[in-house]
Amino acid sequence: MGKVIPINGLWIEVKVECYSGYKADESPRRVFIRERPLEVTRIVDRWYDLHGNYYKVELESRGIYLLKQELKRDKWFARPLWLSP
């Protein structure tokens, strides 16, 4: 991934395409940030709670993002954690 820049980004609403196998929206495959499609190249971590699903992902040459799926509203949000220059 090369040099990365740590940032403290804000949550932005995004569209996410997911793989649905054992359950719906099992894992994110593509994220649309400002309508630009970015492939998920690696899922670094994932965790679940009553209100949502969370994924720390690497997006094709863009860095590490935190994805949040709000279950009640069925909406996705992204927040950059590390960006590649």
Secondary structure, 3 states (H helix, E strand, C coil): CCCCEECCCCCEEEEEEEECCCCCCCEEEEEEECCEEEEEEEEEEEEECCCEEEEEEEECCCEEEEEEEECCCCEEEEEEEEECC
